[in-house]
Structure formats: structure tokens, C-alpha cells
Amino acid sequence: MADPMAMRRAVAGYVEGIHAAYATQAATFPPAVRGRMPLLAAGPFTVVAAGARNLHVLATTEPLGPLRGEEVELPGSLDGMEWAVRFYDPVVLPALGLIDEGERARPDEVRGTLGISTVLYHVVTQPGSGLSPHHAGHVGSGLAAGHSAAARDFDSLRSRARGRGALVDEMQGASVAGLARAQVLLARAIAPHDAAVGEAVDTALAAGSAPDPDAVRRVLVAALGGSPAGTAGAV
């Protein structure tokens, strides 16, 4: 039988690998962009490692309260980031064992079981080979690229959506909090009469439980005359 503490340390090492890659990628961006990137701007946060059929690794700024019963927490810090990894499995939280992930991962159900409504990131992987340094580096670099692109896109929207700055601020707040549907609906509110935005919003919402707010944001930026970050012509 695997040593539970050894597995926890492996997960904590995987989390640190994600954050190290994130910080390395962030160091290539301008200071003001770095300062708006969620993991660097959040202050202390918690990373939950929740085991259902899959391993869910999600970061949140929501307080989880003091440790209770068999809960375990391992602290970490790196390059200005400070976090604690807290571990949950069906022994610690029996409701996790009731989530059916036989056909696909159920991130919304896992977050609901944990009572977490906002996340800085949510990664679904497998114990063992899924916790490799290579995978952690790939995830961390991808997160940093996505977060920096979002920061630049929101700057572009703010400069172009005259009189709708408050809606852009709300959309950016929803992005930082990981509220996908809220971002999509706010995009429609920012450009209510644009056909391309309306089509992108309808497509995203038709996707069911996993709308893609990044795709909608890129359409919104283009609709307002900007060049989405990460696309040709972006600065």
C-alpha cells in the first residue's frame, strides 16, 4: 500500500512545479502585466488536492477554515507566492466518493462538494505519471500564458469599451475568480448588438457545463477593434 504522506509530498511537489513554471514564464512579461496575474496578485491562497476517480488540483483564495479531523495541509512558497496544499479524499470527505467520474471528469461537482465557488486554476490529472515535473511545467507555463493574455485583453477592452468600463472590470473579476459563465454573459452585456459576440456567447453557453470564456473574450476584443493577445498582430 502506498505511503499516504509520500503521495501527499508528491502532489505538493507537483504544485510547486506548476508555480515555478508560472513564475518563470511571468518573469518574461512587463511588470504591470505580472502585477495583474492572479497567482502573483492573490496573496496567500490554498491549493486543494481532491481525490475522486481523478485527482483535482485547484487553487482558491476562499478560506477553508481550520484543519479538522484527518485533514492534512502542507505549506509552500516561491518567488512571492505563498500557498498551502490541503488534501481531501473520500475518507476525509465521503461525498467525494459519490462523484461518478467513470466517463469524464466532473470539476463542477468536485468544486460543489468542496463548497468552493471561485478558483484561480483547476487542473485535473492522475496520480503517478500525471504528477511528473514535465507535466507540472507544461501546466504552469500554460496558466501563465493564459493569465497574461487575459490581462492584456482586458486592458484593450477597457480602452475601447467607452462608458462600459464597469462591465469590463466585472468581467475581469469573473476571470480571476474562474467564473466562466459570468464572463460569457458579461461579454454579451459589453457588446449587446454585435452579431459575432452574440454567436460566440450562444455557442459557449450551448457547450453545457464547460463554456470557454477565453474564446468569447477574444471575439469581444476583435469586435471592438482590438487584436486579442496571443493572436497575429498582438503586441
PyMOL commands that set and color helices and strands:
alter all, ss='L'
color gray80, all
select helices_A, chain A and resi 4-26+31-36+38-41+94-98+107-114+128-131+133-160+165-177+180-190+195-206+213-223
alter helices_A, ss='H'
color red, helices_A
select strands_A, chain A and resi 45-51+55-60+72-78+81-88+121-125
alter strands_A, ss='S'
color yellow, strands_A
deselect
rebuild
show_as cartoon
